Amino acid sequence: MSGHQLVAEVRAGRAHLVRDALWAGADPETTDADGVPVLCIAVAAFDGHVADALLDAGADPLRPLPDGSTPLLRTVISGNAGLTAALLGHAANRLTEKDRAELLACAGRWCETGAEAGLRLATGATGPVVRRRVPDDFGVTAYDILTLGGMSVYDGHCAVLSRLEAMFGVHRPFDVLLTRALARADGDHADWMEVVAVLAERSRAEAWSSVPALRSASDPLRRLFAADLVRQLLALDAESAERHAADVLLPWAAEETDPAALASVLRGLTYVDDPAAEGVGLAHHAHPDPRVRMVVPSLLNRTRYAYTHPEAWEVLVALASDPDARVRAAVCELLYEFEGCGPEGADLLAGFLREDDQLVRIKAVSGLALADDARCVEGARQIGPVDRSEWPDTWLLDAATRYAQRLGR
């Protein structure tokens, strides 16, 4: 593949074709007609998958650029913490103290100024800023993307700063980081989630010791932060944290009144192997907030072929027709790979073929095919157009085809 073709694939965001080209010998330091390296093109597009492909092939995140910056510095300015961490992972052992100070100062300025004001300073443009919510490329968190004067940034500069400080050994007091998270007041945002991750990673003892006061705070945001922190501690080391977490989360679930905090507590319980966790889930199956109801399916215990609690299947059936699409999607997520779903489960999966979310329809078809239910064939026709080039693994998409092959059709 020529350099021109590589640039085109990078601009199109086709990460698998970028990887194919790099495996075939394309130069990861290729530049476009204006001399911009392809890694910088991926950074400007906030494309983590393409950036990963280029980095794995040897693209240099510290390559000096004509404006005095580097791809890594541009990533810090971009406000995307995941992308920054990806580039930093390929550069950390080559950074000088001056490099580190420059990166920290840049992230600190943007964090203090705010993305919108920073964008106005960077572009000199006036007028309204266009803002929209986006998930990050790694499917972990969310940002707002702001655009003005031909430049776009994510509003995750405080998350970038938190990650840089952690990687460079800058130890901010717990309360300083907590204040940084609470200022966002958004448990899904990168600024919040990065603080949770940093605090859980750096000292398990410090994190656990902070939970009781936060968990009993009158401010629901502090309780949400505590629940998210416990959940992150479980994600990092479930084996050692599980018993402690169960002792904290089980009574908490019975007392929590804030839906967001309660949902986080329940998600934490999905990591806990305690029979009481299922009872907590069943008790909340009719909660008025869908954020709570959508966690319930994951708390219902089952063997490979059957749900074990006598009420579990009845609750699952009710949630499969929940008025909120997120709750229905959570049921589909559990059922589509369940070998023991049986005819009743197949009927539930067939109901998901009418969902607006294409991925839910795809998984429903896969589940029907696994259950050898002929409705998967018609269901596959209802999925609609799929760009298979965007799927690195098309096994899920081919479920109905495998069903037909098993029947010799």
N, C-alpha and C positions, 0 to 999 in steps of 0.2 A: 504494500500500500504506500502511495506517495505521501509526502508531508502534507500536501494540500488535502488529500482524502482524510488523513488523521485529524487535521484541523476541523474538517467538516463533521466528522463523527463526534469529536469533542463538543463542538457547538450544538450538535443535535442531542447530546446527552445520552448517546448509546454506549453505555459502559462496557457491555459485553463485546461490541465490535471494536471499541478502543483496545480492550485487552487482547482480542484476536490480532489486531494490527501490531501491537507491541510484541506479542509472542512471535509474530512473523518478521520482526526486525525493525519496525518503525522506531524512530528516535524519540524518546520521551521528552527531549529538550527542543522539539520542533517549535518553530514560531510561525505566527500568521504573517500576512503581507505587511502588517505594521510593526513587525518585530516583537509581538507579544507572545511569550511562551504559552504553550497549551495548558500548562498547570495554572497560569494566571487566568486563562479563559474559563477553566473549570471553577476557580475560586470566585470569579465575578458572577458566575451563574449559580453559586452556592451548591455545586454538584459534587456531593461527597463521594458518590460511587465512581465517577470518572476520575476525581482527584486521587482516590485510593488506587485505581488502576495505574495511573501515571507515576505515583509515588513508588508503588511496588516494582515498577520497571526502571526506577532510578532517576525520576525527575527530581531536581534539586530545589527544596523549599527555601534555600538560602542563596539562590542565584541572584547576583546583583542586577538590578534593573536600572534603566536610564534615569529614572526619577529619584534614584537613591534608595528606593525601597527594595524589598524582597517579596517573593510569593507569600512567605510566612507573615511578614508585616501587613501585607494586603489582606490576609485572612483575618488577622486581629481587627483591622479596620472594618471588615465585613460584618463583624458582630455575631458570627456563627461559632459557638463553642466547640461543637463536634468536629467541624472542619479544622478549626485551630488545633485541636488535640491531634487530629490525624497528621497534619503537617509537622507538628512539633515532635511527634513520635519518630519522624525521620530526620530530625535535626538537633534534638536536645543535646546529644553528646558533642556537638560542634559549636555550640553557642558560647560566645565569650561573655564576660560579665557586662560588657558594654551592650551586647546584643540583648541580654536579658533585661537590663535596665530600660532599654529603648522600648521593648515589647510591653513591659509593665507600665511604663509611662504612657504609652499610646492607649492601652486598654483602660488605664485609670482616667485619662482625659475624657474618653468617650463615655465611660461609665458615669462620671460626675456630671458631664454636660447633658447627657441623654441623647438618644439616637436622632431625634428630630432636630434638635439644636445643633448637634454635630454635623448632620447632613447639610444644614443651611450654611454653617461655617465652611464646610469642605467645598460646596458648590458655588456659594455666593448667590444662589438663586432665591427668588421670592415666590410667593404664591402658595397654594395649598399643597400639603404633602399627601401623596396617595399611600394608604396603609391597608394591608390585608393580613389575615392570620394564615400561617402556613406551618405544617409539620416539618421537622428537620428531615434531612435525607436518610438518616439512620433510624427513623421511626421511633425515637425515644422521647422527644419533647416537642415543644412548639415555640414559635416566635411570631412577632409581627414583622413583616417586611415593609420598609418605607422607601418610597421613590420620590426623587425631586431632582430637577435639572439634569436628567440623564444618568443619575447615580442611584444605586439601590444599596441599602444596608439592612441587616437584621438588627433587631433591638436587643440583642443578647450580649452587649459589651460587658455588663457586670458579671455575666456567666463566664465570659472569656477571662476576665480579670481573676475570678475565683479559681479557674482552672490553672492559669499561669502561676498564680501565687502558690498553689498546691504543688505544682511540678517543680517550681524553683525553690521550694523550701521556705517560703514566706509564711510565717505562722500568725495568722490574724486571730485575735481572741474570739471565742465562741459567740459572744454577744454581738461583735461587729459583723460577723457573717450572718447571724440570725437577723439582724436589722436589715442587712442587704436583701435577704430573702423576703422579709415581711414588707419591705418597700414595694415589692412587685405585687404582693397580694394575689398571686395567681399560681396555684399549685401545679399547673400544667406547663408553666413557662420555664425556659432554660435558666433564667436567673435564679429562680427558686430551686429547681431540681439540681443545679450544679452545686449550690450551697449544701443541700442535703447529701449529695454524693461526697463532697469534700469532707464534711464533718464525720460521716460514717467511715470513710477510708482512713482518716488520719489517726483516730484514737477511739477504739471501741468503748473503753472505760469512760472517757469524757462524754461520748454520745449517750451511753446508757444512763449516766448520772444526770443528764439534763432532762431526761424524759419525764420523771414524775412531776416536776414543777410545770413544764409545758403542758402535760396531759391534764392537769387540774386548773389551768388558766381559764379565766372568764372569756378571753378573746378566742373565738373559734379558729382564727388563723394560726394561733400558737398551738392549738390542739391538732390541727391539720398537719402542721410542721412536725410535731412529735410523732404522729402516726406515720407520716412519710419517712421519718428518720428510722423508726423501728422496722419498717418494711425494707428500707435500704440495707440495714444491718442484717436482716434475714437473707436478702438477696446476695450479700457478700459472703456470708458464712452461716447458712441455715443450720448446719449440724450443731454448732456451738451456741447459737442464739435461740434455737427453737423453744426450749423449755422456758427460758426467761421471757421470750416474746409471748408465749401462751399465757403465762401468769399475768402479763400486762394487758394483753389484748382481749382475752375472754371476758373479764368483768367490765372492761371499757366498752365493749360492744353493747352491753346491756344498758349502759348509762348515757352514751353519747347522743346528743340531740341535734348536732349540726350534720346535715346530710353529706357534705363533702368530707368532713372528718370521719364520719361513720363509714363511708365507702372505702376510705383508705385503711381504716381499722380492719374491715372485712377482707380487703385485698391482702393485708398482712396475714390474716388467718389462713389464707389459701396456702401459705408456706408451712403451716403448722400441722403436724400429724397428731391431732388430738380429737377423739370422738366428739367432744363438746363443740368443736368448730362447726360441724354439720348442723347441729341443733340451732346454733346461732344463725346460720344461713337460712334455715327453714323458718325461723321466727321473723325474718325480715323479708320474706318473699313478696309480701304485699305492701311494702313500704311505699309511701307516696312519691318518693323521689327515684327516678329511673337510675341515677348513678349508684344507688344502693341495690336496686333490684338486679342490675346487670352483673353484679358480683356473685349473686346467689348461686347460679348454676355451677360455678367453680368450687363451691363449698360442699356440693352434694357428692357423697362417697359412692364409688362403684368398683366392682371387679372388672375384669376384662369383658364380661358378658352381661352384667346386670347391676342395676342400682340397688344398694343394700338397705336403705331406709324405706319403710312401707309408704311414707308420704312423698318420697323423692320424685317418683315419676309423675305423680299428680301435679306437683309444683312445677316440674319441668314443662309439662303440657300447658299449664296456665301461662308460663312465661313465654312459651313459643308463640302465643298470640297476644303478647303484651302490646299496648298502644305505642310504645317507644321502640323505634327500629334498632337502637343500640342494644336493648335487652334481647330482642329476637335474634340479633346477630350473635350475641353471646351464647345463646342456646345452640344455634347452628354450629358455632365454633367447636362446641363440645361433642355434638352428635355426629358430625360428618366423618369422623374417624373411629366411631364407636362400633365395634363388631357386634355388640349385643343389642343394637337398637331395635331389631325385630320389625314386624309389620307396623306397629304403632309408631315407632321411631321413623320409619320410612315415610309414613303419612305426614309427620311433622316436617321432615326434610322436603317433601314435595310442596308443602305450603311455602317454604322459603324461596321457591322458584319464582315467586311473584315479587320478591323484594326489589327495591330500587337499586340497592348496592350490588354491583356486578360481582364483586368478590364473594358475597354471600351466596349468590346464585351459582357461582362456580363450585363453591364448597358443597352446596346442596346436591348438585349433580354428582360430584365425587362420592358423597355419602350414599346416594341412591345406587350408584354403580357398585360400591362396595357391598351393599345389601342385595345385590343382584335384582334390583327392582327396575323393570322395563321403563319406568317413567324417566330414567336418566337420559334416554335417547331424545325424547321430546324436550326434556329440560335443557339439554345441550344446545338445542336450536334456539331456546329462549335466552341464552346467555348474551347474545349479541356479539358485535365485532370485538375481537381481541387482538392487540398487537403482540404477536408471539415473540417478536424480537426484544420486547421489554421484559420477557420472562427468562431468567437464566436457567430455570428448571421448569420444564413444561409437563411434568408428571401429573400434576393436578388437572391441567387442561385436557389431558388425554384419557380421563377416567371412563367416559362413555365409549370411546373407541376400544379400550381394553375390555369393557363389558361385552361389546359386540363380538370381539375376537374370541372371548371365552365361549360364546354361544355359537361360534363358527359362522357368523354373519358377515 
